[in-house]
Each structure stands twice: as structure tokens, then as C-alpha cells.
Amino acid sequence: MSDFTADWLALREPADRRARHAGLCRQVRALLDRRPRLKVVDLGAGSGANLRFLAPLLARPQHWLLVERDAALLALAEALPRAGITPLVRDLARDLSGIGLEQADLVTASALLDLVSTPWLETLIAACRPTRALLHVALTVDGRVAWSPTDPEDEAVLAAFRRHQRGDKGFGPALGSEAAQTAERLLQRAGYQVRAARSDWQLGADEAALQEALLAGQADAAAEATSDLDVAGWQERRRAIIEAGDSRVRIGHRDLLAWRPS
Ligand SMILES: C[S@@+](CC[C@H](N)C(=O)[O-])C[C@H]1O[C@@H](n2cnc3c(N)ncnc32)[C@H](O)[C@@H]1O
């Protein structure tokens, strides 16, 4: 089991699809243009959302190795036309060997990077560096959260939420909102060319279910990180605004593409 339920992943998938940076996706396709059949490794694949989004855009025969520690989530991923899949249940925090990085054309992940630590990221980059694989890492939260209308406690609660994001999520101390920038820096240092772009969620008043689930996640994490704030009161006020149909929220994300100059 993981902390990520199938319901949560299904709820967020439409917002993720809207948010992804189209220009980076086009560049992934262009950089892979001369490779007739692609081998893709998807890290922390969940129920296969990254596959569902990217496989049709790559538009050629491809094979995806979906690596995920939660077997139940992985069972929900289905093959798409032009894409064969191999599901692999694996705790990536323990071991990166035997997941096909050496043969990969593309190593990808979505909504994973904030969970990992700097040493883990360095190990991943060191494993990818001798290969010809591109790295495409989508939807990494970058710490920007803007609820509208605002509440006087937003800043304090969200600061506690961000502290919680830096706790150990199984990979060592998590990078949280520093993940995207750390990845860019480490990849550049390893000789990669890197292009990064914003891929923010912009949730409208009509997306109450996703807003409420997001709010609950932030409130639970903040309450774990501090007992000095009335997090439940904050959540209640925000929930009332969502239910009244007046709430909007922007969640900052970054997408990243890295490749080795040939
Ligand atoms: C936010 S979800 C994203 C899932 C999917 N990539 C998507 O975009 O819907 C993060 C995923 O990483 C997986 N994960 C977390 N820690 C992991 C680990 N140590 N090994 C393998 N998978 C892990 C979780 O089980 C979860 O499916």
C-alpha cells in the first residue's frame, strides 16, 4: 500500500493533463524522433497516468516498464495502442538496478520528485548518465500555493505543510518544494542540457472534489507538522468557500526535460 490512493490519482489526472507543459512534450518527441521503437521507464508509475498522457504523443511503437511499489495501483494501468507495458512492483528507494535504465530511450516520472532526497536523485542521475536516455520529469510541486479568496492563516498553515513535505517519504529527507530546482542543478552539473517550465494546476470553482481532497491533504500534513495552529479551523473555513462555489487555487509545478548533447 502507498499513501496515494487510486481515487486521489484518478481525481488529479485531468488537472495534471491540463497543466503539463506542451512545449516540453513536443521536444521529448522531437528528440526521440530518430528512434523507431522506444523503451520507456516510468518511475513511481501509480495507475499509469504518465503512460496515458505521453504514449499517444510519442506516436510510435513503444514499450513501457512501469515501476511502482504499490501492486494494487499498478494493476490499474492498462496498455494503450502502440504501447506495450510491463508492470514491475519495486521499492525504488531501495534499488535502481534491474529496471532497464541501461536500455531506456526515455526515463520519466510524474508527480514523484518531491518525495525523493538529494542522494537518491544523485544516484538516479549517475545511473542514467552513461545511457542514451532522456529524462522527462513532470508535475513536480514547487511550493507555490495560492488559494483565492485568501484566509489570514493561509501562510502559516502552508508553511507547516511545506515543512511536512521535507520529511522522509522513504527516500531519505524529501526535497519537497526544492526538488525541481535541485534536479535542474544536479542534471546540469552532470553535463545534461536542461529545459524546465511551469506546469501549474489552476483549479476553478467547479472542481470542488479535487479542491477538497487537496485541502484535506494540506491540512493533515500541516497538523502533523505543528500543534501551534488551528489547522482544523482553517480547513473548515476553506471548505465552506469551496462548497459555496467561490474557491480557486493555483498549485505551482515544474516540468523538466534533460538530455545529453550528442
Ligand atoms: C503522486 S503519485 C504519482 C503517480 C503517477 N506517476 C501519476 O502521475 O499519477 C506518486 C507515486 O509514487 C509511488 N512511490 C512512492 N514511493 C515509492 C517508492 N519508494 N518506490 C516506488 N514507487 C513509489 C507511489 O506509490 C505513487 O504511486
The ligand as a MOL file (V3000), in Angstrom:
LIG
                    3D

  0  0  0     0  0            999 V3000
M  V30 BEGIN CTAB
M  V30 COUNTS 27 29 0 0 0
M  V30 BEGIN ATOM
M  V30 1 C 1.7340 11.2900 -6.6030 0
M  V30 2 S 1.8290 9.6180 -7.0790 0 CHG=1
M  V30 3 C 2.0600 9.7770 -8.8530 0
M  V30 4 C 1.6600 8.5390 -9.6020 0
M  V30 5 C 1.6970 8.6880 -11.1280 0
M  V30 6 N 3.0480 8.9110 -11.5990 0
M  V30 7 C 0.7680 9.7870 -11.5870 0
M  V30 8 O 1.2470 10.7870 -12.1470 0
M  V30 9 O -0.4580 9.6390 -11.3730 0 CHG=-1
M  V30 10 C 3.4380 9.0630 -6.5610 0
M  V30 11 C 3.6540 7.6010 -6.8410 0
M  V30 12 O 4.9700 7.2280 -6.4260 0
M  V30 13 C 4.8910 5.9490 -5.8290 0
M  V30 14 N 6.0240 5.7520 -4.9280 0
M  V30 15 C 6.2910 6.4490 -3.7950 0
M  V30 16 N 7.3920 5.9570 -3.2140 0
M  V30 17 C 7.8220 4.9420 -3.9970 0
M  V30 18 C 8.9210 4.0380 -3.9160 0
M  V30 19 N 9.7640 4.0880 -2.8920 0
M  V30 20 N 9.0660 3.1230 -4.8860 0
M  V30 21 C 8.1990 3.0620 -5.9330 0
M  V30 22 N 7.1470 3.8690 -6.0590 0
M  V30 23 C 6.9620 4.8060 -5.1010 0
M  V30 24 C 3.5600 5.9850 -5.0730 0
M  V30 25 O 3.0880 4.7000 -4.7230 0
M  V30 26 C 2.6770 6.7030 -6.0660 0
M  V30 27 O 2.0630 5.8240 -6.9700 0
M  V30 END ATOM
M  V30 BEGIN BOND
M  V30 1 1 1 2
M  V30 2 1 2 3
M  V30 3 1 2 10
M  V30 4 1 3 4
M  V30 5 1 4 5
M  V30 6 1 5 6
M  V30 7 1 5 7
M  V30 8 2 7 8
M  V30 9 1 7 9
M  V30 10 1 10 11
M  V30 11 1 11 12
M  V30 12 1 11 26
M  V30 13 1 12 13
M  V30 14 1 13 14
M  V30 15 1 13 24
M  V30 16 1 14 15
M  V30 17 1 14 23
M  V30 18 2 15 16
M  V30 19 1 16 17
M  V30 20 1 17 18
M  V30 21 2 17 23
M  V30 22 1 18 19
M  V30 23 2 18 20
M  V30 24 1 20 21
M  V30 25 2 21 22
M  V30 26 1 22 23
M  V30 27 1 24 25
M  V30 28 1 24 26
M  V30 29 1 26 27
M  V30 END BOND
M  V30 END CTAB
M  END
